[in-house]
Amino acid sequence: MPYKPSHVANSFLVRAKNEGISDVDPLKIQKLIYNLQGWFLATRDAPVIGEQFEAWPYGPVLSSLYHEFKGAGSGPIQGYAKDIDPASGQYSTLMVSPNDTQFTEVFDRVWERYKSKSGLALSSLTHAPGTPWSLARARGNAYLSNDEIKQHFRDLAQRDGG
């Protein structure tokens, strides 16, 4: 660990398909992964993905995922992210192993907490005053600070009672 954003995105997309949740659009996948990163930083003191979130005008974005899924526009993502499988050299759909219990414990909690929210609803959570995104935008920073993300989610956990 940390994982490629595409592997984490595919984990969310497979879970959504298995549960019949069909509203995972490019905005929602970005925000699901942002929340996973936040909760992972807050509870495991380590990032779950190896790419920094950028402070785009409409919220935190992983540019690699933006480019991967932008073809879906504002509609649901229909396929999966493709990567070169290092073992075979072929394009393949790769995801995080369900045997990684450190990952799945946090992933499952994040999924249950946020799966019913739309991409717009999740996005609005990132725009509140004092969020890592709003702080980065106010300073003119291109990237969100993982330390600020971690502290934000630790504060959220305290407000929620754990």
Legacy VTK file of the C-alpha trace (Angstrom):
# vtk DataFile Version 3.0
C-alpha trace
ASCII
DATASET POLYDATA
POINTS 162 float
0.000 0.000 0.000
-0.787 2.791 -0.976
-2.892 1.783 -3.953
-3.427 3.251 -7.388
-6.610 5.348 -7.522
-7.913 3.183 -10.386
-7.716 0.034 -8.235
-9.659 1.728 -5.438
-12.204 3.106 -7.921
-12.755 -0.372 -9.331
-13.312 -1.693 -5.799
-16.095 0.873 -5.328
-17.563 0.176 -8.775
-17.661 -3.585 -8.195
-19.316 -3.077 -4.792
-21.891 -0.730 -6.327
-22.686 -3.214 -9.094
-22.992 -6.085 -6.622
-25.435 -4.052 -4.499
-27.447 -2.659 -7.405
-26.364 0.928 -6.831
-26.376 2.579 -10.239
-25.678 6.258 -9.531
-21.871 6.128 -9.333
-20.869 8.886 -11.718
-17.430 10.517 -12.070
-18.249 13.052 -9.337
-19.377 10.407 -6.860
-16.353 8.156 -7.447
-14.009 11.099 -6.790
-15.776 11.938 -3.537
-16.012 8.315 -2.367
-12.268 7.972 -2.794
-11.656 11.331 -1.114
-13.667 10.180 1.907
-11.848 6.848 1.946
-8.516 8.684 1.885
-9.685 10.917 4.739
-10.908 8.106 6.935
-7.826 6.029 6.165
-5.530 8.897 7.141
-7.562 9.529 10.293
-7.760 5.905 11.461
-4.639 4.279 10.006
-2.342 7.321 9.901
-1.405 6.453 6.322
-2.763 7.276 2.867
-4.757 4.611 1.043
-3.879 6.028 -2.374
-0.557 7.175 -3.728
-1.773 10.322 -5.479
-2.541 13.708 -3.962
-5.915 15.324 -4.353
-5.914 18.505 -6.384
-7.916 21.560 -5.312
-10.078 21.975 -8.411
-12.807 24.655 -8.452
-15.536 22.067 -7.794
-13.780 20.116 -5.071
-10.993 17.609 -4.463
-10.055 15.696 -7.628
-7.590 12.971 -8.587
-6.659 13.984 -12.111
-5.850 10.410 -13.160
-9.427 9.372 -12.328
-10.887 12.465 -13.926
-9.253 11.491 -17.218
-10.171 7.813 -16.791
-13.896 8.463 -16.327
-14.584 11.828 -18.004
-16.216 10.044 -20.928
-19.177 9.244 -18.662
-19.906 12.963 -18.327
-22.469 13.442 -15.582
-23.965 9.986 -16.143
-23.186 6.741 -14.350
-19.832 5.088 -14.991
-20.531 2.052 -17.185
-17.197 0.250 -17.104
-14.083 -0.110 -15.014
-10.698 1.558 -15.025
-8.124 -0.376 -17.012
-4.456 -0.737 -16.139
-1.564 -2.755 -17.449
-1.335 -5.901 -15.357
2.347 -6.181 -14.386
2.107 -9.981 -14.371
0.748 -10.351 -17.904
1.512 -7.043 -19.623
-2.128 -6.924 -20.773
-4.788 -4.322 -20.056
-6.912 -5.555 -17.204
-9.410 -4.434 -14.579
-7.490 -4.413 -11.325
-8.825 -3.739 -7.836
-7.729 -3.989 -4.229
-7.666 -7.549 -2.934
-10.560 -8.349 -0.597
-7.939 -10.152 1.514
-6.402 -6.825 2.564
-8.223 -6.510 5.869
-6.635 -3.132 6.685
-8.203 -1.779 3.492
-11.548 -3.567 3.662
-12.297 -2.545 7.267
-12.166 1.154 6.381
-13.569 0.662 2.867
-16.673 -1.119 4.201
-17.394 1.633 6.733
-16.929 4.382 4.144
-19.151 2.558 1.655
-21.952 2.116 4.191
-21.728 5.741 5.297
-21.685 7.360 1.845
-23.173 4.937 -0.724
-26.666 6.424 -0.585
-25.467 10.009 -1.176
-25.303 11.500 -4.657
-22.117 12.899 -6.113
-23.498 16.412 -5.586
-24.327 15.708 -1.939
-20.853 14.289 -1.357
-19.316 17.251 -3.149
-21.150 19.720 -0.922
-19.525 18.076 2.118
-16.108 19.008 0.751
-17.045 22.671 0.198
-17.903 23.688 3.749
-15.769 26.427 5.313
-12.719 24.989 7.040
-12.523 21.816 4.946
-9.134 20.887 3.499
-10.381 21.815 0.015
-11.624 25.249 1.121
-8.332 25.924 2.923
-6.263 24.915 -0.108
-8.407 27.071 -2.425
-8.179 30.071 -0.073
-4.372 29.797 -0.059
-4.210 29.230 -3.802
-2.649 25.786 -3.332
-2.896 23.300 -6.180
-3.031 20.297 -3.832
-4.782 19.400 -0.603
-2.584 18.627 2.383
-2.845 15.044 3.644
-2.163 16.381 7.154
-5.168 18.705 6.884
-7.312 15.903 5.449
-6.298 13.640 8.345
-7.094 16.302 10.951
-10.432 17.135 9.304
-11.568 13.512 9.440
-10.297 13.073 13.013
-12.360 16.127 13.968
-15.339 14.656 12.126
-14.942 11.398 14.041
-14.930 13.301 17.352
-18.048 15.257 16.382
-19.759 12.012 15.381
-18.765 10.335 18.627
-16.181 8.032 17.113
LINES 1 163
162 0 1 2 3 4 5 6 7 8 9 10 11 12 13 14 15 16 17 18 19 20 21 22 23 24 25 26 27 28 29 30 31 32 33 34 35 36 37 38 39 40 41 42 43 44 45 46 47 48 49 50 51 52 53 54 55 56 57 58 59 60 61 62 63 64 65 66 67 68 69 70 71 72 73 74 75 76 77 78 79 80 81 82 83 84 85 86 87 88 89 90 91 92 93 94 95 96 97 98 99 100 101 102 103 104 105 106 107 108 109 110 111 112 113 114 115 116 117 118 119 120 121 122 123 124 125 126 127 128 129 130 131 132 133 134 135 136 137 138 139 140 141 142 143 144 145 146 147 148 149 150 151 152 153 154 155 156 157 158 159 160 161
